[in-house]
Amino acid sequence: MYWSSLGDFLAMGGHAAFVWPSFAIALLLLLGLGLQSRLAMRAAEREHAEAKHEAGRDA
């Protein structure tokens, strides 16, 4: 498909009301998943460090 201007591209052939919200939702979901993964990893690392510390104290 060929667009003659930026306005034509942003209009997406009349489907902009469906295309851009879809991109926004996908982007928000990916960012949320990345944030959730980062928080889960930090929690797991913290639990691992605590367990390692407790194991060293019991030995």
PQR file with spaces between the fields and no chain letter, atoms N, CA, C, O and H, PARSE charges and radii, in Angstrom:
ATOM       1  N    MET     1       0.841   -1.166    0.000 -0.4000 1.5000
ATOM       2  CA   MET     1       0.000    0.000    0.000 -0.0000 2.0000
ATOM       3  C    MET     1       0.893    1.238    0.000  0.5500 1.7000
ATOM       4  O    MET     1       1.949    1.247    0.633 -0.5500 1.4000
ATOM       5  N    TYR     2       0.474    2.262   -0.698 -0.4000 1.5000
ATOM       6  CA   TYR     2       1.255    3.483   -0.831 -0.0000 2.0000
ATOM       7  C    TYR     2       0.486    4.645   -0.219  0.5500 1.7000
ATOM       8  O    TYR     2      -0.700    4.833   -0.488 -0.5500 1.4000
ATOM       9  H    TYR     2      -0.384    2.254   -1.212  0.4000 1.0000
ATOM      10  N    TRP     3       1.180    5.422    0.610 -0.4000 1.5000
ATOM      11  CA   TRP     3       0.577    6.607    1.214 -0.0000 2.0000
ATOM      12  C    TRP     3       1.273    7.836    0.655  0.5500 1.7000
ATOM      13  O    TRP     3       2.502    7.889    0.596 -0.5500 1.4000
ATOM      14  H    TRP     3       2.144    5.269    0.829  0.4000 1.0000
ATOM      15  N    SER     4       0.493    8.817    0.247 -0.4000 1.5000
ATOM      16  CA   SER     4       1.076   10.013   -0.357 -0.0000 2.0000
ATOM      17  C    SER     4       1.452   11.064    0.675  0.5500 1.7000
ATOM      18  O    SER     4       2.162   12.019    0.357 -0.5500 1.4000
ATOM      19  H    SER     4      -0.505    8.774    0.295  0.4000 1.0000
ATOM      20  N    SER     5       0.979   10.898    1.917 -0.4000 1.5000
ATOM      21  CA   SER     5       1.319   11.865    2.950 -0.0000 2.0000
ATOM      22  C    SER     5       1.279   11.193    4.319  0.5500 1.7000
ATOM      23  O    SER     5       0.794   10.071    4.462 -0.5500 1.4000
ATOM      24  H    SER     5       0.402   10.123    2.175  0.4000 1.0000
ATOM      25  N    LEU     6       1.786   11.881    5.294 -0.4000 1.5000
ATOM      26  CA   LEU     6       1.757   11.365    6.655 -0.0000 2.0000
ATOM      27  C    LEU     6       0.321   11.213    7.142  0.5500 1.7000
ATOM      28  O    LEU     6       0.007   10.266    7.863 -0.5500 1.4000
ATOM      29  H    LEU     6       2.180   12.793    5.177  0.4000 1.0000
ATOM      30  N    GLY     7      -0.544   12.135    6.756 -0.4000 1.5000
ATOM      31  CA   GLY     7      -1.955   12.054    7.130 -0.0000 2.0000
ATOM      32  C    GLY     7      -2.612   10.796    6.586  0.5500 1.7000
ATOM      33  O    GLY     7      -3.413   10.161    7.271 -0.5500 1.4000
ATOM      34  H    GLY     7      -0.288   12.904    6.171  0.4000 1.0000
ATOM      35  N    ASP     8      -2.270   10.433    5.340 -0.4000 1.5000
ATOM      36  CA   ASP     8      -2.809    9.198    4.763 -0.0000 2.0000
ATOM      37  C    ASP     8      -2.309    7.984    5.538  0.5500 1.7000
ATOM      38  O    ASP     8      -3.060    7.040    5.785 -0.5500 1.4000
ATOM      39  H    ASP     8      -1.620   10.950    4.783  0.4000 1.0000
ATOM      40  N    PHE     9      -1.036    8.017    5.919 -0.4000 1.5000
ATOM      41  CA   PHE     9      -0.486    6.900    6.701 -0.0000 2.0000
ATOM      42  C    PHE     9      -1.194    6.777    8.039  0.5500 1.7000
ATOM      43  O    PHE     9      -1.589    5.682    8.439 -0.5500 1.4000
ATOM      44  H    PHE     9      -0.426    8.784    5.718  0.4000 1.0000
ATOM      45  N    LEU    10      -1.355    7.899    8.732 -0.4000 1.5000
ATOM      46  CA   LEU    10      -1.995    7.866   10.043 -0.0000 2.0000
ATOM      47  C    LEU    10      -3.460    7.467    9.951  0.5500 1.7000
ATOM      48  O    LEU    10      -3.998    6.892   10.897 -0.5500 1.4000
ATOM      49  H    LEU    10      -1.034    8.789    8.408  0.4000 1.0000
ATOM      50  N    ALA    11      -4.111    7.758    8.840 -0.4000 1.5000
ATOM      51  CA   ALA    11      -5.515    7.372    8.656 -0.0000 2.0000
ATOM      52  C    ALA    11      -5.648    5.874    8.373  0.5500 1.7000
ATOM      53  O    ALA    11      -6.723    5.301    8.549 -0.5500 1.4000
ATOM      54  H    ALA    11      -3.673    8.225    8.072  0.4000 1.0000
ATOM      55  N    MET    12      -4.568    5.248    7.940 -0.4000 1.5000
ATOM      56  CA   MET    12      -4.533    3.807    7.672 -0.0000 2.0000
ATOM      57  C    MET    12      -5.676    3.355    6.758  0.5500 1.7000
ATOM      58  O    MET    12      -6.305    2.324    6.997 -0.5500 1.4000
ATOM      59  H    MET    12      -3.695    5.713    7.797  0.4000 1.0000
ATOM      60  N    GLY    13      -5.927    4.121    5.736 -0.4000 1.5000
ATOM      61  CA   GLY    13      -6.958    3.732    4.780 -0.0000 2.0000
ATOM      62  C    GLY    13      -8.352    3.681    5.387  0.5500 1.7000
ATOM      63  O    GLY    13      -9.201    2.911    4.937 -0.5500 1.4000
ATOM      64  H    GLY    13      -5.416    4.958    5.542  0.4000 1.0000
ATOM      65  N    GLY    14      -8.588    4.495    6.401 -0.4000 1.5000
ATOM      66  CA   GLY    14      -9.889    4.527    7.049 -0.0000 2.0000
ATOM      67  C    GLY    14     -10.024    3.572    8.220  0.5500 1.7000
ATOM      68  O    GLY    14     -11.083    3.498    8.843 -0.5500 1.4000
ATOM      69  H    GLY    14      -7.898    5.120    6.767  0.4000 1.0000
ATOM      70  N    HIS    15      -8.962    2.841    8.524 -0.4000 1.5000
ATOM      71  CA   HIS    15      -8.998    1.855    9.602 -0.0000 2.0000
ATOM      72  C    HIS    15      -8.214    2.287   10.838  0.5500 1.7000
ATOM      73  O    HIS    15      -7.926    1.466   11.709 -0.5500 1.4000
ATOM      74  H    HIS    15      -8.101    2.901    8.018  0.4000 1.0000
ATOM      75  N    ALA    16      -7.873    3.555   10.917 -0.4000 1.5000
ATOM      76  CA   ALA    16      -7.052    4.053   12.021 -0.0000 2.0000
ATOM      77  C    ALA    16      -7.697    3.832   13.380  0.5500 1.7000
ATOM      78  O    ALA    16      -6.994    3.621   14.368 -0.5500 1.4000
ATOM      79  H    ALA    16      -8.108    4.222   10.210  0.4000 1.0000
ATOM      80  N    ALA    17      -9.019    3.876   13.445 -0.4000 1.5000
ATOM      81  CA   ALA    17      -9.719    3.693   14.721 -0.0000 2.0000
ATOM      82  C    ALA    17      -9.517    2.289   15.278  0.5500 1.7000
ATOM      83  O    ALA    17      -9.713    2.066   16.473 -0.5500 1.4000
ATOM      84  H    ALA    17      -9.590    4.048   12.642  0.4000 1.0000
ATOM      85  N    PHE    18      -9.132    1.353   14.442 -0.4000 1.5000
ATOM      86  CA   PHE    18      -8.881   -0.018   14.881 -0.0000 2.0000
ATOM      87  C    PHE    18      -7.388   -0.313   15.000  0.5500 1.7000
ATOM      88  O    PHE    18      -6.963   -1.038   15.900 -0.5500 1.4000
ATOM      89  H    PHE    18      -8.973    1.534   13.471  0.4000 1.0000
ATOM      90  N    VAL    19      -6.600    0.250   14.094 -0.4000 1.5000
ATOM      91  CA   VAL    19      -5.167   -0.054   14.038 -0.0000 2.0000
ATOM      92  C    VAL    19      -4.414    0.557   15.203  0.5500 1.7000
ATOM      93  O    VAL    19      -3.718   -0.166   15.916 -0.5500 1.4000
ATOM      94  H    VAL    19      -6.946    0.839   13.363  0.4000 1.0000
ATOM      95  N    TRP    20      -4.524    1.857   15.426 -0.4000 1.5000
ATOM      96  CA   TRP    20      -3.721    2.519   16.449 -0.0000 2.0000
ATOM      97  C    TRP    20      -4.072    2.079   17.868  0.5500 1.7000
ATOM      98  O    TRP    20      -3.156    1.896   18.669 -0.5500 1.4000
ATOM      99  H    TRP    20      -5.089    2.444   14.847  0.4000 1.0000
ATOM     100  N    PRO    21      -5.337    1.901   18.222 -0.5600 1.5000
ATOM     101  CA   PRO    21      -5.610    1.362   19.561  0.2800 2.0000
ATOM     102  C    PRO    21      -5.054   -0.053   19.741  0.5500 1.7000
ATOM     103  O    PRO    21      -4.627   -0.423   20.835 -0.5500 1.4000
ATOM     104  N    SER    22      -5.063   -0.835   18.665 -0.4000 1.5000
ATOM     105  CA   SER    22      -4.491   -2.179   18.756 -0.0000 2.0000
ATOM     106  C    SER    22      -2.995   -2.117   19.051  0.5500 1.7000
ATOM     107  O    SER    22      -2.484   -2.873   19.878 -0.5500 1.4000
ATOM     108  H    SER    22      -5.410   -0.534   17.777  0.4000 1.0000
ATOM     109  N    PHE    23      -2.304   -1.214   18.372 -0.4000 1.5000
ATOM     110  CA   PHE    23      -0.875   -1.037   18.647 -0.0000 2.0000
ATOM     111  C    PHE    23      -0.655   -0.554   20.075  0.5500 1.7000
ATOM     112  O    PHE    23       0.258   -1.023   20.755 -0.5500 1.4000
ATOM     113  H    PHE    23      -2.719   -0.600   17.700  0.4000 1.0000
ATOM     114  N    ALA    24      -1.479    0.371   20.531 -0.4000 1.5000
ATOM     115  CA   ALA    24      -1.333    0.903   21.889 -0.0000 2.0000
ATOM     116  C    ALA    24      -1.573   -0.180   22.934  0.5500 1.7000
ATOM     117  O    ALA    24      -0.827   -0.270   23.909 -0.5500 1.4000
ATOM     118  H    ALA    24      -2.221    0.752   19.979  0.4000 1.0000
ATOM     119  N    ILE    25      -2.591   -0.997   22.746 -0.4000 1.5000
ATOM     120  CA   ILE    25      -2.881   -2.076   23.691 -0.0000 2.0000
ATOM     121  C    ILE    25      -1.741   -3.079   23.712  0.5500 1.7000
ATOM     122  O    ILE    25      -1.320   -3.513   24.784 -0.5500 1.4000
ATOM     123  H    ILE    25      -3.196   -0.924   21.953  0.4000 1.0000
ATOM     124  N    ALA    26      -1.239   -3.451   22.547 -0.4000 1.5000
ATOM     125  CA   ALA    26      -0.121   -4.392   22.479 -0.0000 2.0000
ATOM     126  C    ALA    26       1.110   -3.828   23.176  0.5500 1.7000
ATOM     127  O    ALA    26       1.790   -4.545   23.911 -0.5500 1.4000
ATOM     128  H    ALA    26      -1.581   -3.098   21.677  0.4000 1.0000
ATOM     129  N    LEU    27       1.402   -2.552   22.952 -0.4000 1.5000
ATOM     130  CA   LEU    27       2.557   -1.927   23.586 -0.0000 2.0000
ATOM     131  C    LEU    27       2.398   -1.899   25.106  0.5500 1.7000
ATOM     132  O    LEU    27       3.340   -2.207   25.837 -0.5500 1.4000
ATOM     133  H    LEU    27       0.849   -1.970   22.355  0.4000 1.0000
ATOM     134  N    LEU    28       1.210   -1.531   25.577 -0.4000 1.5000
ATOM     135  CA   LEU    28       0.970   -1.498   27.024 -0.0000 2.0000
ATOM     136  C    LEU    28       1.098   -2.891   27.644  0.5500 1.7000
ATOM     137  O    LEU    28       1.658   -3.039   28.730 -0.5500 1.4000
ATOM     138  H    LEU    28       0.445   -1.281   24.983  0.4000 1.0000
ATOM     139  N    LEU    29       0.583   -3.902   26.960 -0.4000 1.5000
ATOM     140  CA   LEU    29       0.698   -5.262   27.480 -0.0000 2.0000
ATOM     141  C    LEU    29       2.153   -5.726   27.536  0.5500 1.7000
ATOM     142  O    LEU    29       2.567   -6.366   28.502 -0.5500 1.4000
ATOM     143  H    LEU    29       0.128   -3.781   26.077  0.4000 1.0000
ATOM     144  N    LEU    30       2.917   -5.404   26.509 -0.4000 1.5000
ATOM     145  CA   LEU    30       4.334   -5.792   26.512 -0.0000 2.0000
ATOM     146  C    LEU    30       5.117   -5.067   27.600  0.5500 1.7000
ATOM     147  O    LEU    30       5.962   -5.668   28.264 -0.5500 1.4000
ATOM     148  H    LEU    30       2.580   -4.884   25.724  0.4000 1.0000
ATOM     149  N    LEU    31       4.840   -3.781   27.785 -0.4000 1.5000
ATOM     150  CA   LEU    31       5.508   -3.037   28.852 -0.0000 2.0000
ATOM     151  C    LEU    31       5.114   -3.576   30.222  0.5500 1.7000
ATOM     152  O    LEU    31       5.962   -3.705   31.105 -0.5500 1.4000
ATOM     153  H    LEU    31       4.153   -3.293   27.246  0.4000 1.0000
ATOM     154  N    GLY    32       3.835   -3.889   30.404 -0.4000 1.5000
ATOM     155  CA   GLY    32       3.372   -4.462   31.672 -0.0000 2.0000
ATOM     156  C    GLY    32       4.012   -5.810   31.947  0.5500 1.7000
ATOM     157  O    GLY    32       4.393   -6.099   33.081 -0.5500 1.4000
ATOM     158  H    GLY    32       3.146   -3.783   29.687  0.4000 1.0000
ATOM     159  N    LEU    33       4.133   -6.636   30.916 -0.4000 1.5000
ATOM     160  CA   LEU    33       4.775   -7.939   31.079 -0.0000 2.0000
ATOM     161  C    LEU    33       6.248   -7.776   31.445  0.5500 1.7000
ATOM     162  O    LEU    33       6.767   -8.513   32.283 -0.5500 1.4000
ATOM     163  H    LEU    33       3.824   -6.401   29.994  0.4000 1.0000
ATOM     164  N    GLY    34       6.917   -6.818   30.823 -0.4000 1.5000
ATOM     165  CA   GLY    34       8.320   -6.563   31.162 -0.0000 2.0000
ATOM     166  C    GLY    34       8.472   -6.102   32.595  0.5500 1.7000
ATOM     167  O    GLY    34       9.377   -6.548   33.302 -0.5500 1.4000
ATOM     168  H    GLY    34       6.495   -6.218   30.142  0.4000 1.0000
ATOM     169  N    LEU    35       7.593   -5.209   33.033 -0.4000 1.5000
ATOM     170  CA   LEU    35       7.631   -4.726   34.414 -0.0000 2.0000
ATOM     171  C    LEU    35       7.345   -5.855   35.398  0.5500 1.7000
ATOM     172  O    LEU    35       8.042   -5.996   36.403 -0.5500 1.4000
ATOM     173  H    LEU    35       6.858   -4.846   32.459  0.4000 1.0000
ATOM     174  N    GLN    36       6.332   -6.651   35.113 -0.4000 1.5000
ATOM     175  CA   GLN    36       5.997   -7.774   35.985 -0.0000 2.0000
ATOM     176  C    GLN    36       7.160   -8.766   36.076  0.5500 1.7000
ATOM     177  O    GLN    36       7.461   -9.276   37.155 -0.5500 1.4000
ATOM     178  H    GLN    36       5.766   -6.536   34.296  0.4000 1.0000
ATOM     179  N    SER    37       7.797   -9.031   34.966 -0.4000 1.5000
ATOM     180  CA   SER    37       8.941   -9.949   34.951 -0.0000 2.0000
ATOM     181  C    SER    37      10.091   -9.406   35.783  0.5500 1.7000
ATOM     182  O    SER    37      10.729  -10.142   36.536 -0.5500 1.4000
ATOM     183  H    SER    37       7.553   -8.616   34.089  0.4000 1.0000
ATOM     184  N    ARG    38      10.353   -8.102   35.640 -0.4000 1.5000
ATOM     185  CA   ARG    38      11.440   -7.493   36.400 -0.0000 2.0000
ATOM     186  C    ARG    38      11.162   -7.566   37.906  0.5500 1.7000
ATOM     187  O    ARG    38      12.051   -7.892   38.692 -0.5500 1.4000
ATOM     188  H    ARG    38       9.835   -7.504   35.028  0.4000 1.0000
ATOM     189  N    LEU    39       9.922   -7.260   38.297 -0.4000 1.5000
ATOM     190  CA   LEU    39       9.566   -7.307   39.720 -0.0000 2.0000
ATOM     191  C    LEU    39       9.633   -8.738   40.261  0.5500 1.7000
ATOM     192  O    LEU    39      10.091   -8.956   41.383 -0.5500 1.4000
ATOM     193  H    LEU    39       9.199   -6.995   37.658  0.4000 1.0000
ATOM     194  N    ALA    40       9.183   -9.702   39.474 -0.4000 1.5000
ATOM     195  CA   ALA    40       9.235  -11.103   39.906 -0.0000 2.0000
ATOM     196  C    ALA    40      10.686  -11.575   40.048  0.5500 1.7000
ATOM     197  O    ALA    40      11.014  -12.319   40.972 -0.5500 1.4000
ATOM     198  H    ALA    40       8.811   -9.525   38.563  0.4000 1.0000
ATOM     199  N    MET    41      11.540  -11.142   39.135 -0.4000 1.5000
ATOM     200  CA   MET    41      12.953  -11.533   39.211 -0.0000 2.0000
ATOM     201  C    MET    41      13.614  -10.947   40.451  0.5500 1.7000
ATOM     202  O    MET    41      14.381  -11.631   41.131 -0.5500 1.4000
ATOM     203  H    MET    41      11.274  -10.537   38.384  0.4000 1.0000
ATOM     204  N    ARG    42      13.324   -9.695   40.746 -0.4000 1.5000
ATOM     205  CA   ARG    42      13.896   -9.076   41.948 -0.0000 2.0000
ATOM     206  C    ARG    42      13.423   -9.792   43.210  0.5500 1.7000
ATOM     207  O    ARG    42      14.208  -10.006   44.134 -0.5500 1.4000
ATOM     208  H    ARG    42      12.701   -9.140   40.194  0.4000 1.0000
ATOM     209  N    ALA    43      12.150  -10.162   43.251 -0.4000 1.5000
ATOM     210  CA   ALA    43      11.617  -10.877   44.415 -0.0000 2.0000
ATOM     211  C    ALA    43      12.279  -12.251   44.547  0.5500 1.7000
ATOM     212  O    ALA    43      12.625  -12.670   45.652 -0.5500 1.4000
ATOM     213  H    ALA    43      11.513   -9.989   42.500  0.4000 1.0000
ATOM     214  N    ALA    44      12.454  -12.946   43.433 -0.4000 1.5000
ATOM     215  CA   ALA    44      13.092  -14.261   43.462 -0.0000 2.0000
ATOM     216  C    ALA    44      14.556  -14.148   43.898  0.5500 1.7000
ATOM     217  O    ALA    44      15.040  -14.976   44.669 -0.5500 1.4000
ATOM     218  H    ALA    44      12.173  -12.606   42.536  0.4000 1.0000
ATOM     219  N    GLU    45      15.248  -13.138   43.412 -0.4000 1.5000
ATOM     220  CA   GLU    45      16.644  -12.940   43.817 -0.0000 2.0000
ATOM     221  C    GLU    45      16.738  -12.622   45.301  0.5500 1.7000
ATOM     222  O    GLU    45      17.651  -13.083   45.985 -0.5500 1.4000
ATOM     223  H    GLU    45      14.855  -12.465   42.785  0.4000 1.0000
ATOM     224  N    ARG    46      15.789  -11.830   45.796 -0.4000 1.5000
ATOM     225  CA   ARG    46      15.779  -11.488   47.216 -0.0000 2.0000
ATOM     226  C    ARG    46      15.509  -12.731   48.069  0.5500 1.7000
ATOM     227  O    ARG    46      16.163  -12.937   49.091 -0.5500 1.4000
ATOM     228  H    ARG    46      15.047  -11.455   45.239  0.4000 1.0000
ATOM     229  N    GLU    47      14.546  -13.559   47.649 -0.4000 1.5000
ATOM     230  CA   GLU    47      14.257  -14.791   48.381 -0.0000 2.0000
ATOM     231  C    GLU    47      15.443  -15.741   48.356  0.5500 1.7000
ATOM     232  O    GLU    47      15.749  -16.393   49.354 -0.5500 1.4000
ATOM     233  H    GLU    47      14.014  -13.392   46.818  0.4000 1.0000
ATOM     234  N    HIS    48      16.108  -15.815   47.213 -0.4000 1.5000
ATOM     235  CA   HIS    48      17.277  -16.688   47.097 -0.0000 2.0000
ATOM     236  C    HIS    48      18.399  -16.218   48.026  0.5500 1.7000
ATOM     237  O    HIS    48      19.039  -17.030   48.694 -0.5500 1.4000
ATOM     238  H    HIS    48      15.859  -15.286   46.402  0.4000 1.0000
ATOM     239  N    ALA    49      18.629  -14.918   48.064 -0.4000 1.5000
ATOM     240  CA   ALA    49      19.674  -14.379   48.934 -0.0000 2.0000
ATOM     241  C    ALA    49      19.342  -14.639   50.406  0.5500 1.7000
ATOM     242  O    ALA    49      20.225  -14.972   51.196 -0.5500 1.4000
ATOM     243  H    ALA    49      18.108  -14.259   47.521  0.4000 1.0000
ATOM     244  N    GLU    50      18.062  -14.484   50.771 -0.4000 1.5000
ATOM     245  CA   GLU    50      17.662  -14.752   52.156 -0.0000 2.0000
ATOM     246  C    GLU    50      17.833  -16.220   52.505  0.5500 1.7000
ATOM     247  O    GLU    50      18.303  -16.548   53.595 -0.5500 1.4000
ATOM     248  H    GLU    50      17.345  -14.213   50.130  0.4000 1.0000
ATOM     249  N    ALA    51      17.456  -17.110   51.588 -0.4000 1.5000
ATOM     250  CA   ALA    51      17.591  -18.547   51.837 -0.0000 2.0000
ATOM     251  C    ALA    51      19.067  -18.934   51.944  0.5500 1.7000
ATOM     252  O    ALA    51      19.439  -19.758   52.780 -0.5500 1.4000
ATOM     253  H    ALA    51      17.074  -16.844   50.703  0.4000 1.0000
ATOM     254  N    LYS    52      19.897  -18.341   51.102 -0.4000 1.5000
ATOM     255  CA   LYS    52      21.326  -18.615   51.138 -0.0000 2.0000
ATOM     256  C    LYS    52      21.928  -18.141   52.468  0.5500 1.7000
ATOM     257  O    LYS    52      22.767  -18.815   53.064 -0.5500 1.4000
ATOM     258  H    LYS    52      19.595  -17.671   50.423  0.4000 1.0000
ATOM     259  N    HIS    53      21.480  -16.973   52.909 -0.4000 1.5000
ATOM     260  CA   HIS    53      21.939  -16.421   54.178 -0.0000 2.0000
ATOM     261  C    HIS    53      21.508  -17.319   55.339  0.5500 1.7000
ATOM     262  O    HIS    53      22.302  -17.597   56.237 -0.5500 1.4000
ATOM     263  H    HIS    53      20.798  -16.424   52.425  0.4000 1.0000
ATOM     264  N    GLU    54      20.267  -17.766   55.321 -0.4000 1.5000
ATOM     265  CA   GLU    54      19.769  -18.650   56.377 -0.0000 2.0000
ATOM     266  C    GLU    54      20.509  -19.988   56.377  0.5500 1.7000
ATOM     267  O    GLU    54      20.810  -20.523   57.444 -0.5500 1.4000
ATOM     268  H    GLU    54      19.622  -17.540   54.591  0.4000 1.0000
ATOM     269  N    ALA    55      20.800  -20.527   55.214 -0.4000 1.5000
ATOM     270  CA   ALA    55      21.522  -21.795   55.110 -0.0000 2.0000
ATOM     271  C    ALA    55      22.937  -21.640   55.664  0.5500 1.7000
ATOM     272  O    ALA    55      23.447  -22.555   56.310 -0.5500 1.4000
ATOM     273  H    ALA    55      20.555  -20.092   54.347  0.4000 1.0000
ATOM     274  N    GLY    56      23.567  -20.516   55.426 -0.4000 1.5000
ATOM     275  CA   GLY    56      24.910  -20.278   55.954 -0.0000 2.0000
ATOM     276  C    GLY    56      24.905  -20.108   57.452  0.5500 1.7000
ATOM     277  O    GLY    56      25.875  -20.470   58.118 -0.5500 1.4000
ATOM     278  H    GLY    56      23.153  -19.772   54.901  0.4000 1.0000
ATOM     279  N    ARG    57      23.843  -19.570   57.993 -0.4000 1.5000
ATOM     280  CA   ARG    57      23.742  -19.363   59.422 -0.0000 2.0000
ATOM     281  C    ARG    57      23.494  -20.690   60.166  0.5500 1.7000
ATOM     282  O    ARG    57      23.965  -20.874   61.288 -0.5500 1.4000
ATOM     283  H    ARG    57      23.055  -19.276   57.452  0.4000 1.0000
ATOM     284  N    ASP    58      22.749  -21.613   59.527 -0.4000 1.5000
ATOM     285  CA   ASP    58      22.427  -22.906   60.151 -0.0000 2.0000
ATOM     286  C    ASP    58      23.602  -23.870   60.117  0.5500 1.7000
ATOM     287  O    ASP    58      23.649  -24.792   60.930 -0.5500 1.4000
ATOM     288  H    ASP    58      22.366  -21.463   58.616  0.4000 1.0000
ATOM     289  N    ALA    59      24.543  -23.693   59.213 -0.4000 1.5000
ATOM     290  CA   ALA    59      25.630  -24.652   59.039 -0.0000 2.0000
ATOM     291  C    ALA    59      26.693  -24.529   60.098  0.5500 1.7000
ATOM     292  O    ALA    59      27.673  -25.274   60.080 -0.5500 1.4000
ATOM     293  H    ALA    59      24.504  -22.943   58.552  0.4000 1.0000
